[in-house]
Amino acid sequence: MTRQERRHMRNGLLFASPFLFGFGAFFLYPLVASVYYSFCHYNVIQPPMWIGLENFRELFTRDAVFWKSLYNTLYYTVFSVPLGLAVSIGLALLLNQKVRGMAAYRTVFFLPTIVPMVASAVLWLWVLNPESGLLNETLRQFLRVDGPGWLADEHWAKPSLILMSLWATGGAMVIFLAGLADVPASLYEVAAIDGAGRWAKFRNITLPMLTPTILFNLVMGLIGAFQYFTQVYVMTGGKGGPVDSTMFYALYLYRNSFHYLRMGYASAMAWMLFLLILAATVAVLVSSRRWVYYHGD
């Protein structure tokens, strides 16, 4: 390099040095260290001791709570992600109508998304209270039935969290609204001339044109569901009860690392979670070749 090019290189590195330092110290080093710790017995207080694959062996052969947390996470993911997509698409279709005051309606449905997770979790604790909660009171007043225990019942705890997740689908709804705005109006006009009804238009025009948006929201929903933590931590006090029915994977990872100080074991769990998310994401992206339609292809 010439003298001027070296000077430009030096200046560029100096300007980028805050990012490079932060990236190395707070992302790259912890990432590499977690790989090493996953093969060690490490409790933060004492130096790490190499134990090979023992952490992974314990995960798969001796830790029943690990399998319970994995089941709970998969259960939540399988039901919450498709239901969330269906609700957000339905809301987007409703809020895409040309009705007076639609901006206000869109704002109202988007507001739950910007409510802090801790605040919304505390709010839903009151809503799902089995004795005096809004949901059970509504069931008593209108249907004359006693509602379940919700979070206090091991059979209803996960459905309660799935129901709560549908409350904050405003982010996906906004993305679907953007996708609907990109659908050419000429397609609907041609379909109307051919005598197509609303359902035919939705099935043959709207839904295929929304498949790229569905793919994006599906991938983001999967990643978020596998890392579900904040709400269940607040609503169960970090214990994952009752009877480990809400012991999600991320919560169990947190308990191993900061309650039991099993940092090596938690690192092994973190990498297993990474591989699980990677496999699910790759599977969705590979399958998208069969069902995602890009306008202009």
C-alpha positions, 0 to 999 in steps of 0.5 A, a space after each residue: 500500500 502507498 503511504 496515503 492508503 496506509 494512513 486511510 487504513 489507520 484512520 479507518 481502524 481508529 474510527 472502527 476501534 470502539 466497535 471492534 473492541 466491543 465486538 471482541 470483548 462482549 461478543 466474540 470472547 464470550 462466544 469462544 469461551 462458552 464453547 470451551 466451558 461447555 466441555 468443562 466443570 465451571 462454577 465461576 468461583 474455581 478455575 474451569 476443569 476439563 471433563 470432555 463430553 460429560 456435560 452433554 452426556 448428563 444432558 441426554 442421559 441423566 437430566 429429566 428436567 432437561 427433557 421436560 424443559 425441551 418438551 415444554 418449549 416445543 409444545 409452546 413453539 408448535 402452538 404459539 407460532 402458528 396461532 400467532 401467525 393466524 391472528 396477526 394475518 386476521 388482524 392485518 386483513 381487518 385493519 387493511 380495510 378502508 374505514 374511517 379512523 383506521 389509523 386509530 384502530 391500528 394504533 390500539 392493536 399495536 400498543 400491546 407490542 410496545 408494553 414492556 414484557 415485565 409490565 405485561 406479565 404482571 398484568 396477565 397475572 391479574 387477568 389469569 388469577 383463578 379467584 378474581 381474575 378478569 378472565 374467570 370473572 367473565 366466564 362466571 358472568 356470561 357462561 356461568 362456568 368456573 374457569 380453570 386455575 390457569 397458571 396454578 394448574 399444570 394442565 392449563 399453565 402452558 395454554 395460558 402462556 400461549 393465550 397471553 402470547 396472542 395479545 402481543 402480535 402487533 409487530 407481526 401484524 404491522 409487517 403483514 400490513 406492509 405485505 398487503 400493501 404490496 399486493 397489486 390491486 390489478 389482481 383483485 380487479 381481474 379476480 372480481 371480473 372472473 366472479 371470484 368471491 372474498 374467500 377465493 381472492 384470499 386463497 388464490 391471491 392474498 395468501 400466495 402473495 403474503 408467503 414471503 412475509 409469512 416466511 419472515 414472521 415464521 422464522 422470527 417467531 420460531 427463534 423467539 419461541 425457542 428463547 421464551 424466558 422473560 414472561 415465564 420468569 416473572 409469572 412463576 417467580 423463576 421456578 417454572 411451576 407448577 410441577 415444572 409445567 412452565 420450566 422452559 428451556 431458557 429458564 432452565 438454562 438460566 437456573 443452571 447458570 445463575 442459581 446453581 452456578 453450573 456455568 459449564 453445564 449451562 454453556 452446553 445447554 446454550 449450544 444445544 439450543 443454538 443447534 436446535 434453533 439452527 436446525 429449525 430455521 434451516 428446515 423452514 428455509 429449505 421447505 420454503 422453496 415449495 410454498 413461498 411465492 415471490 412476485 415476478 418469479 
